[in-house]
Amino acid sequence: MKYLTKEWYETCQQTGLHFGLRVHKGAASLDEALFQRLYKRKEKEHIKQEREIYDTDPRFMLEQDGQVMTRADKAFSGEEITAEDQMVYHMPPEERAHIEKLIAEYDARPAFDEKQCKDKYKEAMEWNFRYHAEKLPAEILEQIADIRVFALGYCTSDVLRQLKKKSAENTQEMERIGQDYREAMLDQNIADDVHRRVQFHDCQVTKLLHSDNLVISFDNRGGFTEINKLTLTAPEIVKQEGEIVGSHWLYQELYGIDQGYELHVLLDGEPMPELIVRCTDIIAEIE
């Protein structure tokens, strides 16, 4: 990758470092009692929210059946609404059957398991502690007295100011590189339909077969395309790094070369896999 590199991707992940944070005067020092108090408060809020979700009766979805719907343009126009502007929504039998299944499961559900909810919250927060310790800029991390309090959403005013500044710098750098990338792609003068053949963002690579051609198969259920097979003809693999199969396709760069194309792909993972292939043609199919 020349523009949408691993370093660029990491910069993208560091544009909202200050999101969700509140200033707390106690965050300036290590205080176990403070952490325990804040943890219990957050845990209580989480349990309340999870209980409300668990106790949401799916019967409310049946209320849509028989509702009178009005054309949006008429509803907001201020004009008189006539019978021709309205219709009655009749729920399809398969949708009603699905809702009735949800209702049966809801009625048969066991009591809300508060202990399990607490255990899952604890597990999630412990992951959160480690994540922040690994991802925060080192010069800011060393100013945080208790990473656990930070992960709960509290910090000093000075740390918050620095995080806002760092987020703004990263946003500016991300946008600069993004603009350079867009201009570079336009300079390639590659047809739009060719670019569309390699749009597999969030699709999972399920197969990578290399013979006379390089064939890549996808599980596209998480993506934004119906295409699930990509064939690169007469391939020359310039770079293959990391576990490609099983990873999700994130970003690509496509360059024109003599008698073909050079495709660069960045995928998710730790470390992030990367694939660079030269080929004479690109064939996208629904298998």
C-alpha positions in Angstrom: 0.0 0.0 0.0 1.2 3.5 -0.9 -1.4 5.6 0.8 -3.9 3.5 2.8 -1.1 1.8 4.8 -1.1 0.2 8.2 0.2 3.4 9.7 -2.6 5.4 8.0 -5.2 2.9 9.4 -3.7 3.3 12.9 -4.0 7.0 12.5 -7.7 6.6 11.6 -8.3 4.7 14.8 -6.8 7.6 16.8 -9.1 10.4 15.7 -11.6 10.2 18.6 -9.3 9.7 21.5 -11.3 12.1 23.6 -14.8 10.7 22.9 -16.9 9.8 25.9 -14.4 11.3 28.4 -15.3 13.5 31.4 -13.1 15.5 33.6 -12.8 14.1 37.2 -10.5 15.8 39.7 -9.8 12.4 41.4 -8.3 11.0 38.2 -5.0 12.8 38.9 -3.9 10.2 41.4 -4.1 6.5 42.0 -7.1 5.9 44.3 -8.5 2.4 44.6 -11.6 3.6 46.5 -12.4 6.0 43.7 -12.0 3.3 41.0 -14.3 0.9 42.9 -16.9 3.6 43.3 -16.8 4.6 39.7 -16.8 0.9 38.6 -19.9 0.1 40.7 -21.7 3.1 39.2 -20.9 2.2 35.6 -21.7 -1.5 36.3 -25.1 -0.5 37.7 -25.9 1.6 34.6 -24.9 -1.3 32.4 -27.0 -3.8 34.2 -30.0 -1.5 34.1 -29.6 -1.0 30.3 -29.2 -4.8 29.7 -32.2 -5.6 31.9 -34.4 -3.1 29.9 -33.3 -4.7 26.6 -33.9 -8.2 28.0 -37.4 -7.2 29.2 -38.4 -5.6 25.9 -41.6 -7.4 24.8 -41.4 -8.1 21.0 -45.2 -7.7 20.9 -44.8 -4.0 20.1 -43.6 -5.0 16.6 -47.1 -6.3 15.9 -48.5 -2.8 16.3 -47.3 -2.0 12.8 -49.9 -4.4 11.3 -52.9 -2.4 10.2 -51.3 1.0 10.6 -52.3 3.8 8.2 -49.3 5.2 6.4 -49.2 8.6 4.7 -47.0 9.6 1.8 -44.0 11.5 3.2 -44.3 14.4 0.7 -47.9 14.9 1.6 -47.3 14.5 5.4 -44.9 17.4 5.4 -46.4 19.6 2.7 -49.2 21.1 4.8 -51.7 20.2 2.1 -54.9 18.4 2.7 -54.4 14.6 2.9 -56.8 12.5 0.9 -57.5 8.8 0.9 -55.3 8.4 -2.2 -52.4 9.7 -0.1 -52.7 6.9 2.4 -52.4 3.1 2.6 -52.9 0.5 5.3 -49.8 -1.6 6.0 -50.6 -5.4 6.1 -47.8 -7.4 7.6 -46.5 -10.3 5.4 -47.3 -13.7 7.0 -43.6 -14.6 7.2 -42.8 -11.4 9.2 -45.7 -12.1 11.6 -44.5 -15.7 12.0 -41.0 -14.4 12.9 -42.4 -12.0 15.5 -44.6 -14.7 17.0 -41.5 -16.9 17.3 -39.8 -14.1 19.1 -42.8 -13.7 21.4 -42.8 -17.4 22.3 -39.1 -17.2 23.1 -39.6 -14.1 25.2 -42.4 -15.7 27.2 -40.3 -18.8 27.8 -37.1 -16.9 28.7 -35.5 -17.5 32.1 -35.2 -14.8 34.7 -32.6 -12.1 33.9 -29.2 -13.4 35.1 -27.6 -10.4 36.9 -24.5 -12.4 37.9 -23.8 -13.4 34.3 -24.3 -9.8 33.2 -21.7 -8.6 35.9 -19.3 -11.3 34.8 -19.5 -10.2 31.1 -19.2 -6.6 32.0 -16.1 -7.3 34.1 -14.6 -9.3 31.2 -15.3 -6.4 28.7 -13.8 -3.8 31.0 -10.6 -5.8 31.6 -10.2 -6.0 27.8 -10.9 -2.3 27.7 -8.2 -1.6 30.3 -5.6 -3.5 28.2 -6.8 -1.9 24.9 -6.3 1.7 26.2 -2.9 0.8 27.7 -1.7 -0.5 24.3 -3.3 2.1 22.0 -2.9 5.4 23.8 0.0 7.7 22.7 2.9 6.8 25.1 3.5 10.5 26.1 -0.2 10.7 27.3 -0.4 7.3 28.8 2.4 8.1 31.2 0.3 11.0 32.6 -2.7 8.8 33.4 -2.6 7.7 37.1 -5.0 4.8 36.7 -5.8 3.4 33.3 -8.8 1.6 34.8 -10.4 5.0 35.7 -9.6 6.3 32.3 -11.2 3.3 30.6 -14.4 4.0 32.7 -14.5 7.4 31.0 -12.7 9.8 33.4 -9.5 11.8 33.2 -7.9 15.1 34.2 -8.6 18.3 32.3 -5.0 18.4 31.0 -5.1 14.9 29.6 -8.5 15.7 27.9 -7.0 18.8 26.4 -4.0 16.8 25.0 -6.3 14.1 23.6 -8.5 16.6 21.8 -5.4 18.2 20.3 -3.9 14.8 19.2 -7.3 13.7 17.8 -7.5 16.9 15.7 -3.9 16.3 14.4 -4.7 12.7 13.5 -7.9 13.8 11.7 -6.0 16.3 9.7 -3.3 13.8 8.7 -6.0 11.1 7.9 -7.8 13.5 5.6 -4.6 14.7 3.9 -3.6 11.2 3.0 -7.1 10.3 2.0 -7.1 13.3 -0.4 -3.7 12.3 -1.8 -5.1 8.7 -2.3 -8.2 10.0 -4.2 -6.1 12.2 -6.5 -3.6 9.3 -7.1 -6.5 7.0 -8.1 -7.9 9.6 -10.5 -4.5 10.0 -12.1 -4.5 6.3 -12.9 -7.3 6.9 -15.4 -8.8 3.4 -14.7 -12.5 2.9 -15.7 -15.0 3.1 -12.9 -16.3 -0.4 -13.7 -12.8 -1.8 -13.1 -12.6 -0.1 -9.7 -16.0 -1.5 -8.8 -14.7 -5.0 -9.4 -12.4 -4.8 -6.4 -14.8 -3.2 -3.9 -14.9 -5.9 -1.1 -14.8 -3.8 2.0 -15.8 -5.9 5.1 -16.0 -9.1 3.0 -14.2 -12.1 4.4 -11.6 -13.9 2.3 -12.5 -17.6 2.3 -10.2 -19.0 -0.4 -6.9 -17.9 -2.1 -6.0 -20.2 -4.9 -2.9 -19.6 -7.0 -2.3 -21.4 -10.3 -2.4 -19.9 -13.7 -4.7 -17.3 -12.2 -5.1 -16.0 -8.7 -8.7 -16.8 -7.5 -10.0 -15.1 -4.3 -13.4 -16.2 -2.9 -15.4 -14.2 -0.4 -18.1 -14.5 2.2 -19.8 -11.2 1.3 -22.5 -11.2 3.9 -20.8 -8.5 5.9 -19.9 -6.5 2.8 -21.6 -4.2 0.3 -21.4 -6.3 -2.8 -23.1 -9.4 -4.3 -19.8 -10.4 -6.0 -18.1 -13.3 -4.2 -15.3 -14.3 -6.6 -12.4 -12.4 -7.9 -10.0 -13.7 -10.6 -6.7 -12.0 -11.3 -5.3 -13.3 -14.6 -1.6 -14.1 -15.1 -0.7 -13.0 -11.6 2.6 -12.0 -10.2 2.5 -11.8 -6.4 4.7 -8.9 -5.3 3.8 -9.1 -1.6 1.8 -11.5 0.5 2.1 -10.8 4.2 0.1 -12.3 7.0 -2.9 -14.6 7.1 -5.0 -13.6 4.1 -7.6 -16.4 4.3 -10.0 -15.7 7.2 -9.3 -12.0 7.2 -11.6 -9.2 6.1 -10.8 -7.0 3.2 -10.5 -3.4 4.3 -9.1 -1.1 1.6 -7.5 -1.4 -1.8 -5.5 0.7 -4.2 -5.5 0.0 -7.9 -2.8 1.1 -10.3 -2.4 0.8 -14.1 0.8 -0.8 -15.3 2.0 -2.0 -18.7 -0.4 -4.6 -19.9 -2.6 -4.7 -16.8 -3.0 -3.7 -13.2 -1.4 -3.7 -9.8 -3.8 -4.3 -6.9 -2.8 -3.5 -3.4 -5.0 -4.8 -0.5 -5.0 -4.1 3.2 -6.9 -6.6 5.4 -7.8 -6.7 9.1 -5.8 -8.7 11.6 -2.9 -8.4 14.1 -0.6 -7.8 12.4 -2.6 -6.6 9.4 -2.2 -8.8 6.3 -1.3 -7.2 3.0 -1.4 -8.4 -0.6 0.0 -6.8 -3.7 -0.6 -8.5 -7.1 0.2 -7.6 -10.7 -2.1 -9.1 -13.3 -3.3 -8.7 -16.9 -7.0 -8.5 -16.1 -9.5 -8.5 -13.3 -12.6 -10.6 -13.4 -15.4 -10.3 -10.8 -18.1 -12.9 -10.6 -21.1 -14.1 -8.6 -20.4 -17.8 -7.9 
